[in-house]
Amino acid sequence: MPEPTTEQGTFRWHRDADSVVTVALSLVPDAPDAAAAVLAEVADRLAAEIAGAEDAAGNDGAADAGAGDAGLVRGVVLEFGGVEFFSGASLADLTGPRPPDAQRVQDTGLRLKRALRRLETLGPPVVAALTGSALGGGLEIALACHHRIVLDRPGTRLGLPEVTLGLTPAGGGVVRTVRLLGLVDALQKVLLEGRRLSPEGALAAGLVHQVVRSPDELAHQARAFIDDQAQDQPQARQPWDDPDHRIPGGGPREPALAAVLPSFPALLRKRTGGAPYPAPRDILAAAVEGVQVGFATAELIEARYAAHTATGPIARNMTSFTRLDLPAVNAGRSRPRDVPTRAATRVAVLGAGMMGAGIAYACAAAGLEVALKDVDEAAARRGRDRAAQPLDRALARGRITEERRAAILDRITPTARPEDLAGCDVVIEAVFEDPALKQKVFQEVQDLVAPDALLCSNTSTLPVSRLAEGVARPQDFVGLHFFSPVDRMPLVEVVRGERTGDTALARAFDLVRHLGKTPIVVNDARGFFTSRVIGCRLNEGAAMVGEGVEPASVEQASAQAGYPTGVLALLDEVTLTLGRRIRDENRAAAEAAGEPWRPHPAEAVIDRMIDDFGRPGRAAGAGFYDYPEGRRAGLWPGLREHFTEPSVRVPLPDLRDRLLFSEALEAVRLFDRGVVTSVADANVGSLLGLGFPAWTGGVLRFVEGHPGGPAGFVARARELADRYGPRFAPPDALVSRAERGASLSQAG
């Protein structure tokens, strides 16, 4: 007899006339303890129904729930989607667990493990019917089911992304993926990359069994599996519970695996560059150790490693960024609160070069109509062709259809006629970094666009307040600093000028969010926040070369610090001539204001590279690196000849810290000056825009999370200042905070 559907608050239970139970889970995000309790309750109810059926059949004595006949429960459909949590700790834990909390964190993971293990060994076949994403603990629940089917919906993702948060899977994810896929594939395809796979990607990786296109098909296929299983094998069991099961590829004692396994630590170090990321190392250890023991012992090994990473400082740093700072910024922490949202409809982009084309693409991809203007029609059409390039790449990879590509491009109208911009409610200027030119292009169109159009300048260094002097409505003028390449970089720096109004600032913020990007809000200053901070790292790298440090050691220090690109390679990418032009403008501005100019040791190196050696960067085919046929090869041998001093021995930790501290100290100064007004904006801007190492959680988190806290940071900065110059001297306000034990977010 079918049972009526019952609601248990966190799950809905229904048993049909054929004794198939459907359990629709409703799990609280980031609450592994709650998930474990819900799943334990589900398993208890299933066990009770099985035991009740056995009693009704005259089976004296309660048989072990894991070995008895399935009775009235022929199968279970576990229906859920949109589930993402991390089994080692809750969101509250992730902001602060310390090593003394390791046992508590370990127990949290073990509770979920026990619930899942009971579910997969009760007897009836259990199908995971995934209606949406299953990430972290969500996928771990699915992996404990005997069959996994996912509904192919836009945005659905599956995976174990814990490593990207500095964590180790703690709900059986390591143990089950290794036994399901084999050690090599589990590590490379799932665990060490932390990829969020599409349904088809998860199918190809072997994480799910089927992908379906509709909810009806999902229900049908789940039921079909249970029916087939009831005929072939009423007592369901996982592959790893079969006595004859062999892990794909074998264990470390298998000759083929034993031959490649020693290379894994080296490959891991190559991937991380030697930066302090404990999670990949712990995942590798848990996988290799766990494959050599039984299932229960392997789960305990996983739990111990998961507790180790979850209670470490790197996990706190990385999860505070992902779970606290980034959501706060995207939610509008720095947006004026009392300004209603106003959607943009038609955008005028002035300048069809690389940046203008990228901005036009971003707007069109977000559904906005775009008028892309340049000096002549041909230049504007070339810009539209550039805007098509990311679409062509996506089409080649099967990520979009030809119809989608055409629809986006149709929204971009190339033009040389100012009158074609009539009615645009947003203007984004993206011409060369010349104040007079930028003001000129605005003056040409400001009376043609909508009378209250938002006026935006894509500038990376020029003061927005000065640019606003050339327009009739400075209250509607704001800086929008996009990062290159626009289609890939997720950050936009929104710059408030002296006369920028709250309405303009809010509209700019909302526009950036509409484009699917993250806006940080900063106040006007030459170089703003991001350019000022990254400039300090670039200068420090060049200064090291000038001191006679081996260039390869400079790049190695960058890697060990955790930067995605070596500092000398990055100098080549941004071009040395651009850096020198910005330096000359800054010096002229300082002299005009009567302020002293303090030359940086990097200046002589940059000047020699440009003037003496003709090596201004990658665009010219020669910089700190050689570029045969446009591809980066090795470091230019001339660096050793002209700069390196074999007698110079700067410790690698000092080189690493000089790069990190140069940026962190400048960020603190800009925070104290009010250029960046929140710790969250600084952290998000540094990670998404500057490539500041992810393990730090952000540039100001690096200060507060340094060993010893801000006081430890101050002490180390003073050491660097004594050895390498006063540019490393900590600001007085930071010293005062450190002495009082105050955080950066506390005044004073």
GIWO-V984626 format. One record per backbone hydrogen bond with DSSP energy under -0.5 kcal/mol. NH is the residue of the N-H (numbers start at 1). CO is the residue of the C=O. E is the energy in kcal/mol with one decimal. If there is no record, write none. Layout:
NH;CO;E, NH;CO;E
This chain:
3;15;-2.8, 6;13;-2.8, 8;11;-3.0, 10;8;-1.4, 12;24;-2.1, 13;6;-2.9, 14;22;-1.9, 16;20;-2.1, 19;16;-1.8, 21;19;-0.6, 21;75;-2.6, 22;14;-3.4, 23;21;-0.5, 23;77;-3.1, 24;12;-2.6, 24;22;-0.6, 25;23;-0.8, 25;79;-2.5, 26;10;-3.0, 30;84;-1.3, 31;28;-0.9, 35;31;-2.1, 36;32;-2.6, 37;33;-2.1, 38;34;-2.4, 39;35;-2.6, 40;36;-2.3, 41;37;-2.1, 42;38;-2.4, 43;39;-2.6, 44;40;-2.5, 45;41;-2.2, 46;42;-2.4, 47;43;-2.8, 48;44;-2.3, 49;45;-2.2, 50;46;-2.4, 51;47;-2.7, 52;48;-2.5, 53;49;-2.1, 54;50;-2.0, 55;51;-2.3, 56;52;-2.3, 57;53;-1.5, 58;55;-1.8, 59;54;-2.6, 60;58;-1.1, 63;61;-0.6, 67;64;-2.1, 68;64;-1.5, 73;70;-2.0, 74;19;-2.8, 74;72;-0.9, 75;19;-1.0, 76;125;-2.8, 77;21;-3.1, 78;76;-0.6, 78;127;-3.4, 79;23;-2.7, 79;77;-0.8, 80;78;-0.5, 80;129;-1.7, 82;133;-0.9, 83;133;-2.3, 84;82;-0.6, 85;135;-1.1, 87;85;-0.5, 89;86;-1.5, 91;30;-1.5, 94;90;-2.3, 95;91;-0.7, 95;92;-0.8, 96;93;-2.3, 97;93;-2.5, 101;98;-2.7, 102;99;-1.9, 105;101;-2.5, 106;102;-2.9, 107;103;-2.6, 108;104;-1.7, 109;105;-1.6, 110;106;-2.2, 111;107;-2.1, 112;108;-1.3, 113;109;-2.3, 114;110;-2.6, 115;111;-1.9, 116;112;-2.5, 117;113;-2.7, 118;114;-2.2, 119;115;-1.9, 120;116;-2.1, 121;117;-0.7, 121;118;-0.7, 122;118;-0.5, 122;119;-0.7, 125;74;-0.7, 127;76;-3.1, 128;147;-3.3, 129;78;-2.6, 129;127;-0.8, 130;128;-0.8, 130;149;-3.1, 131;80;-2.3, 131;129;-0.7, 132;80;-0.6, 134;157;-2.0, 135;83;-2.6, 136;159;-2.1, 137;85;-4.0, 138;135;-2.2, 139;136;-0.6, 140;136;-1.9, 141;137;-2.1, 142;138;-1.6, 143;139;-2.7, 144;140;-0.9, 144;141;-0.7, 145;142;-1.9, 146;126;-1.6, 147;126;-1.4, 149;128;-2.9, 150;210;-2.0, 151;130;-2.8, 152;212;-3.1, 153;151;-1.2, 156;153;-2.0, 158;197;-2.5, 159;134;-1.6, 161;159;-0.5, 163;160;-0.6, 164;161;-1.6, 165;162;-2.1, 166;163;-1.3, 167;162;-2.6, 176;172;-2.8, 177;173;-1.8, 178;174;-2.0, 179;175;-1.7, 180;176;-2.1, 181;177;-3.1, 182;177;-0.6, 182;178;-1.6, 183;248;-0.6, 186;182;-2.4, 187;183;-2.0, 188;184;-2.8, 189;185;-2.8, 190;185;-0.5, 190;186;-1.2, 191;186;-2.9, 192;187;-2.5, 194;190;-1.1, 197;158;-3.1, 197;195;-0.8, 202;198;-2.8, 203;199;-2.1, 204;200;-2.4, 205;201;-1.9, 206;202;-0.7, 206;203;-0.9, 207;202;-2.4, 208;202;-0.9, 209;148;-2.4, 210;148;-1.6, 212;150;-2.4, 218;214;-2.1, 219;215;-2.3, 220;216;-2.5, 221;217;-2.9, 222;218;-2.0, 223;219;-2.1, 224;220;-2.4, 225;221;-2.1, 226;222;-1.7, 227;223;-2.6, 228;224;-2.5, 229;225;-2.6, 230;226;-2.4, 231;227;-1.3, 232;228;-2.4, 233;229;-3.1, 236;123;-3.0, 236;234;-1.1, 241;238;-1.7, 242;239;-1.5, 245;242;-2.4, 250;247;-3.0, 254;251;-2.1, 258;254;-3.4, 259;255;-1.5, 260;256;-0.7, 260;257;-0.8, 261;257;-2.5, 262;258;-0.6, 263;260;-1.6, 264;261;-1.8, 266;262;-0.5, 267;263;-2.5, 268;264;-2.7, 269;265;-2.3, 270;266;-2.3, 271;267;-2.2, 272;268;-2.2, 273;269;-1.5, 274;269;-0.8, 275;272;-1.7, 277;275;-2.1, 278;276;-0.6, 281;277;-0.7, 282;278;-2.6, 283;279;-2.7, 284;280;-2.3, 285;281;-2.3, 286;282;-2.8, 287;283;-2.3, 288;284;-2.5, 289;285;-2.8, 290;286;-2.1, 291;287;-1.5, 292;289;-1.1, 293;290;-1.1, 298;294;-2.5, 299;295;-2.2, 300;296;-1.6, 301;297;-2.4, 302;298;-2.5, 303;299;-2.3, 304;300;-2.1, 305;301;-2.2, 306;302;-2.7, 307;303;-2.1, 308;304;-1.8, 309;305;-2.2, 310;306;-2.5, 311;307;-1.6, 312;309;-1.4, 315;309;-0.5, 316;312;-1.4, 317;313;-2.5, 318;314;-2.8, 319;315;-2.7, 320;316;-1.8, 321;317;-1.5, 322;318;-2.1, 323;319;-2.9, 324;320;-1.4, 325;320;-2.5, 326;321;-2.9, 328;324;-2.0, 329;325;-2.4, 330;326;-2.5, 331;327;-1.9, 332;329;-1.5, 333;328;-1.7, 335;332;-1.3, 339;336;-0.7, 340;338;-0.6, 347;369;-3.2, 348;426;-3.0, 349;347;-0.6, 349;371;-2.6, 350;348;-0.6, 350;428;-2.3, 351;349;-0.7, 351;373;-3.3, 357;353;-2.9, 358;354;-1.9, 359;355;-2.5, 360;356;-2.5, 361;357;-2.4, 362;358;-2.3, 363;359;-2.4, 364;360;-2.6, 365;361;-3.0, 366;362;-1.0, 367;364;-1.9, 368;363;-2.4, 369;345;-2.0, 370;411;-3.1, 371;347;-2.7, 372;370;-0.6, 372;413;-2.2, 373;349;-2.7, 373;371;-0.8, 374;415;-1.7, 380;376;-1.9, 381;377;-2.4, 382;378;-2.2, 383;379;-1.8, 384;380;-1.9, 385;381;-2.2, 386;382;-2.1, 387;383;-2.1, 388;384;-1.0, 389;385;-0.5, 389;386;-1.3, 392;388;-2.5, 393;389;-2.2, 394;390;-2.1, 395;391;-2.4, 396;392;-2.4, 397;393;-1.4, 398;395;-1.4, 399;394;-2.7, 400;394;-0.8, 405;401;-2.3, 406;402;-2.5, 407;403;-2.3, 408;404;-2.1, 409;405;-2.3, 410;406;-2.3, 411;407;-0.6, 411;408;-1.2, 412;409;-1.8, 413;370;-3.0, 413;411;-0.6, 414;412;-0.7, 415;372;-2.4, 418;416;-0.6, 420;417;-1.7, 421;418;-1.9, 422;419;-1.5, 423;448;-0.9, 424;421;-2.1, 425;346;-1.5, 426;346;-1.3, 427;454;-2.9, 428;348;-3.3, 429;427;-0.5, 429;456;-3.0, 430;350;-3.2, 434;432;-2.8, 438;434;-2.6, 439;435;-2.4, 440;436;-2.0, 441;437;-2.2, 442;438;-1.6, 443;439;-2.2, 444;440;-1.5, 445;441;-0.8, 445;442;-0.9, 446;442;-2.3, 448;445;-2.0, 449;445;-1.8, 450;424;-2.2, 453;450;-2.2, 454;425;-2.4, 455;476;-2.5, 456;427;-2.9, 456;454;-0.6, 457;478;-1.9, 458;429;-3.0, 458;456;-0.5, 459;457;-1.5, 467;463;-1.7, 468;464;-2.4, 469;465;-0.5, 469;466;-0.9, 470;467;-1.7, 471;468;-1.6, 476;473;-1.9, 477;474;-1.4, 478;455;-2.4, 479;495;-2.6, 480;457;-2.8, 481;493;-3.0, 482;480;-1.1, 483;491;-0.7, 488;485;-1.5, 489;485;-2.5, 492;518;-2.3, 493;481;-2.3, 494;492;-0.7, 494;520;-3.2, 495;479;-2.6, 495;493;-0.6, 496;494;-0.6, 496;522;-2.8, 497;495;-0.6, 500;497;-0.8, 501;475;-2.5, 505;501;-2.2, 506;502;-2.7, 507;503;-2.6, 508;504;-2.5, 509;505;-2.4, 510;506;-2.7, 511;507;-2.3, 512;508;-2.2, 513;509;-2.1, 514;510;-2.3, 515;511;-1.6, 516;513;-1.6, 517;512;-2.1, 518;490;-3.4, 519;517;-0.5, 520;492;-2.0, 520;518;-0.5, 522;494;-2.8, 522;520;-0.5, 523;675;-3.2, 524;496;-1.8, 527;461;-2.1, 528;525;-2.8, 531;527;-0.9, 532;527;-1.2, 533;529;-2.3, 534;530;-2.7, 535;531;-1.7, 536;532;-1.0, 536;533;-0.7, 537;533;-1.1, 538;534;-2.2, 539;535;-2.4, 540;536;-2.0, 541;537;-2.3, 542;538;-2.0, 543;539;-2.6, 544;540;-2.0, 545;541;-1.5, 546;542;-2.1, 547;543;-1.6, 548;544;-0.5, 548;545;-1.4, 549;544;-2.0, 553;550;-1.0, 554;550;-1.4, 555;551;-2.0, 556;552;-2.2, 557;553;-2.4, 558;554;-1.6, 559;555;-2.0, 560;556;-2.7, 561;557;-1.8, 562;558;-1.0, 562;559;-0.7, 563;558;-2.2, 564;691;-0.5, 570;566;-2.4, 571;567;-2.0, 572;568;-1.8, 573;569;-1.7, 574;570;-2.3, 575;571;-1.1, 576;616;-2.9, 577;616;-0.7, 579;575;-1.5, 580;576;-2.3, 581;577;-2.4, 582;578;-2.5, 583;579;-2.2, 584;580;-2.7, 585;581;-2.3, 586;582;-2.6, 587;583;-2.5, 588;584;-2.4, 589;585;-2.4, 590;586;-2.4, 591;587;-2.6, 592;588;-2.4, 593;589;-1.5, 594;591;-1.1, 595;590;-3.1, 598;596;-0.6, 599;597;-0.8, 603;600;-2.0, 605;601;-0.6, 606;602;-2.4, 607;603;-2.5, 608;604;-2.1, 609;605;-2.5, 610;606;-2.0, 611;607;-3.2, 612;607;-0.6, 612;608;-1.3, 613;608;-1.8, 614;610;-0.7, 615;609;-3.2, 617;622;-3.0, 618;572;-1.5, 619;572;-0.6, 620;617;-1.0, 621;618;-2.1, 622;617;-1.8, 623;625;-2.2, 626;634;-2.4, 627;621;-0.9, 630;627;-1.8, 631;628;-1.9, 633;626;-2.9, 636;624;-3.0, 639;636;-2.1, 640;637;-0.8, 641;637;-1.3, 642;638;-2.7, 643;639;-2.4, 644;639;-1.4, 645;548;-2.1, 646;644;-0.5, 648;645;-2.3, 651;649;-0.6, 654;651;-0.6, 655;651;-2.0, 656;652;-2.7, 657;653;-2.5, 658;654;-2.4, 659;655;-1.5, 660;656;-1.9, 661;657;-3.4, 662;658;-1.8, 663;659;-1.3, 664;660;-2.4, 665;661;-2.8, 666;662;-1.3, 667;663;-2.3, 668;664;-2.2, 669;665;-2.2, 670;666;-2.4, 671;667;-2.2, 672;668;-2.6, 673;669;-1.8, 674;670;-0.6, 674;671;-0.9, 675;670;-2.1, 676;670;-0.9, 677;521;-0.6, 682;678;-1.9, 683;679;-2.6, 684;680;-2.8, 685;681;-2.8, 686;682;-2.1, 687;683;-1.9, 688;684;-2.7, 689;685;-1.7, 690;685;-0.7, 690;686;-0.7, 692;686;-2.5, 696;693;-1.4, 697;694;-1.3, 698;693;-0.6, 702;698;-2.1, 703;699;-0.8, 704;700;-2.1, 705;701;-3.0, 706;703;-0.7, 709;706;-3.4, 711;708;-0.6, 712;708;-0.9, 712;709;-0.6, 713;709;-2.1, 714;710;-2.7, 715;711;-2.2, 716;712;-2.2, 717;713;-2.6, 718;714;-2.2, 719;715;-1.7, 720;716;-2.2, 721;717;-2.4, 722;718;-2.3, 723;719;-1.6, 724;720;-3.3, 725;721;-1.7, 728;725;-1.6, 729;726;-2.0, 735;731;-2.2, 736;732;-2.6, 737;733;-2.2, 738;734;-2.7, 739;735;-2.3, 740;736;-1.7, 741;737;-1.0, 741;738;-0.5, 742;737;-2.4, 746;743;-1.4
